[in-house]
Amino acid sequence: MSHTRRFAALALLALVLGSARTGAGDAKKPAGHAKEQEVLTPADMKWQPGPSSLAKGAEVVVLEGDPSKDGPFVIRIKLPDGFKVPPHTHPKDERVTVITGTLYLGHGAKFDEKAATAMPAGSYGRTGAGMKHFGWVKGETVLQLHGTGPWAVEYVNPEDDPRSKK
């Protein structure tokens, strides 16, 4: 490994380890009050009902930042077996790592299972801002999303938006 790559890898590791935060409440701390290092274990994660932009059954835990505000964030989303997310877009790039289960990710304005790619645990994907995409999961699946807020979901078909259902 070259010195440049080794330095980049060490810098990334330091950034990841130095930026772990314990939950949504930490996002409200003013700059300069962050701890030098925090570790969050699965036992520390307090899952809550998912955002209103996702159908019932989704759960979420905020690991860092505040996805509704400007700035970086990291969240985990837990989805039950068979959970589907209809075609939608995001205003900024979305990055996803599959922690457990399998995510099927497809691109386009129409939900088409045959057009999706299976992403088993350990997989990583990036979807560009404005790109129409959809997904579903096989088995209970935990995804880690990170990006730059504010994070939002806009459904291609407004009738698919759970926020519009009563």
C-alpha positions as CSV (number, residue, x, y, z in Angstrom):
1,M,0.0,0.0,0.0
2,S,1.4,3.4,-0.9
3,H,2.1,6.0,1.8
4,T,-0.7,8.2,0.4
5,R,-3.3,5.3,0.5
6,R,-2.1,4.3,4.0
7,F,-2.4,7.9,5.2
8,A,-5.9,8.2,3.6
9,A,-7.0,4.9,5.2
10,L,-5.7,6.0,8.7
11,A,-7.3,9.4,8.3
12,L,-10.7,7.8,7.4
13,L,-10.4,5.4,10.4
14,A,-9.7,8.3,12.7
15,L,-12.6,10.2,11.3
16,V,-15.0,7.3,11.8
17,L,-13.8,6.5,15.3
18,G,-13.7,10.1,16.3
19,S,-17.2,11.0,15.1
20,A,-19.4,8.2,16.5
21,R,-22.2,9.7,18.6
22,T,-24.8,8.2,20.9
23,G,-28.1,9.3,19.5
24,A,-30.5,11.9,18.3
25,G,-30.1,14.1,21.4
26,D,-26.4,14.7,20.6
27,A,-27.3,16.4,17.4
28,K,-28.6,19.4,19.4
29,K,-25.2,20.0,21.2
30,P,-23.5,23.1,20.1
31,A,-20.2,22.8,18.2
32,G,-17.3,22.5,20.5
33,H,-19.2,20.3,23.0
34,A,-18.7,17.0,21.2
35,K,-16.8,14.3,23.0
36,E,-13.4,13.3,21.5
37,Q,-14.7,9.7,21.2
38,E,-17.9,7.8,21.8
39,V,-18.7,4.2,21.2
40,L,-22.3,3.0,20.5
41,T,-23.0,-0.7,20.9
42,P,-26.2,-2.3,19.6
43,A,-27.4,-2.5,23.2
44,D,-27.2,1.3,23.4
45,M,-29.3,1.9,20.3
46,K,-32.8,3.0,21.1
47,W,-35.0,2.1,18.1
48,Q,-38.0,4.3,17.4
49,P,-40.8,4.2,14.8
50,G,-39.4,5.1,11.4
51,P,-39.8,8.5,9.7
52,S,-43.3,9.4,8.4
53,S,-41.8,9.2,4.9
54,L,-41.7,5.4,5.3
55,A,-44.6,3.0,5.7
56,K,-45.4,1.6,9.2
57,G,-43.1,-1.1,10.3
58,A,-39.8,0.7,9.7
59,E,-37.7,1.6,12.8
60,V,-34.9,4.1,13.0
61,V,-32.0,5.1,15.3
62,V,-29.9,8.2,14.7
63,L,-26.2,7.5,15.3
64,E,-24.9,10.9,14.4
65,G,-26.1,14.3,13.3
66,D,-29.7,15.3,12.5
67,P,-31.0,14.1,9.1
68,S,-33.6,16.9,9.0
69,K,-30.9,19.7,9.2
70,D,-27.9,20.8,7.1
71,G,-24.8,18.7,7.8
72,P,-23.6,15.1,7.9
73,F,-25.7,12.4,9.4
74,V,-25.7,8.6,10.0
75,I,-28.9,6.6,10.7
76,R,-29.8,3.0,10.8
77,I,-33.2,1.8,9.5
78,K,-34.6,-1.6,10.5
79,L,-37.2,-3.0,8.0
80,P,-39.4,-6.1,8.4
81,D,-39.3,-9.0,5.9
82,G,-41.0,-8.0,2.7
83,F,-40.9,-4.2,3.4
84,K,-41.2,-2.2,0.1
85,V,-40.2,1.4,-0.7
86,P,-42.0,2.5,-3.9
87,P,-40.1,4.6,-6.5
88,H,-38.8,7.8,-5.0
89,T,-35.9,10.4,-5.1
90,H,-33.8,12.2,-2.7
91,P,-32.5,15.8,-3.0
92,K,-29.0,14.7,-2.2
93,D,-26.9,11.6,-2.7
94,E,-27.9,8.7,-0.5
95,R,-25.3,6.1,0.7
96,V,-26.4,2.8,2.1
97,T,-24.6,-0.1,3.8
98,V,-26.5,-3.3,4.4
99,I,-25.8,-4.4,8.0
100,T,-28.1,-7.5,8.1
101,G,-30.6,-9.1,5.7
102,T,-30.8,-8.3,1.9
103,L,-31.8,-5.1,0.2
104,Y,-33.0,-5.3,-3.4
105,L,-32.4,-2.0,-5.1
106,G,-33.7,-1.0,-8.5
107,H,-33.6,2.2,-10.5
108,G,-36.5,3.8,-12.4
109,A,-39.9,5.3,-12.0
110,K,-41.7,1.9,-12.0
111,F,-41.4,-0.8,-9.3
112,D,-39.9,-3.8,-11.1
113,E,-38.5,-6.6,-9.0
114,K,-36.7,-8.1,-12.0
115,A,-34.8,-4.9,-12.5
116,A,-33.3,-4.8,-9.0
117,T,-29.9,-5.9,-7.7
118,A,-29.6,-8.0,-4.6
119,M,-27.4,-6.4,-1.9
120,P,-26.7,-8.9,0.8
121,A,-25.2,-8.0,4.2
122,G,-21.9,-6.2,3.8
123,S,-23.0,-4.5,0.5
124,Y,-22.7,-0.8,-0.1
125,G,-24.5,1.4,-2.6
126,R,-24.8,5.1,-3.6
127,T,-27.8,6.6,-5.4
128,G,-27.3,10.0,-6.9
129,A,-29.4,13.0,-6.0
130,G,-32.7,13.0,-8.0
131,M,-32.3,9.5,-9.3
132,K,-35.6,7.5,-9.3
133,H,-35.1,4.3,-7.4
134,F,-37.1,1.7,-5.3
135,G,-36.3,-1.2,-3.0
136,W,-37.6,-4.0,-0.9
137,V,-36.0,-6.3,1.7
138,K,-35.8,-10.1,2.2
139,G,-35.6,-11.1,5.8
140,E,-35.5,-8.4,8.6
141,T,-33.0,-6.0,7.2
142,V,-30.9,-3.3,8.9
143,L,-29.5,-0.5,6.7
144,Q,-27.1,2.2,7.6
145,L,-27.7,5.4,5.7
146,H,-25.2,8.3,5.7
147,G,-25.2,11.5,3.8
148,T,-25.7,15.2,4.1
149,G,-28.9,16.6,5.4
150,P,-31.5,17.7,5.1
151,W,-32.6,14.1,4.1
152,A,-35.9,13.8,2.4
153,V,-38.0,11.3,0.4
154,E,-40.1,12.4,-2.6
155,Y,-42.3,9.7,-4.1
156,V,-42.6,9.5,-7.9
157,N,-46.3,8.7,-7.4
158,P,-47.8,10.9,-4.7
159,E,-50.3,8.1,-3.9
160,D,-47.4,6.0,-2.6
161,D,-46.4,8.6,0.0
162,P,-47.4,7.3,3.5
163,R,-47.6,10.9,4.7
164,S,-50.6,11.4,2.5
165,K,-52.5,8.4,3.9
166,K,-54.8,8.8,6.9
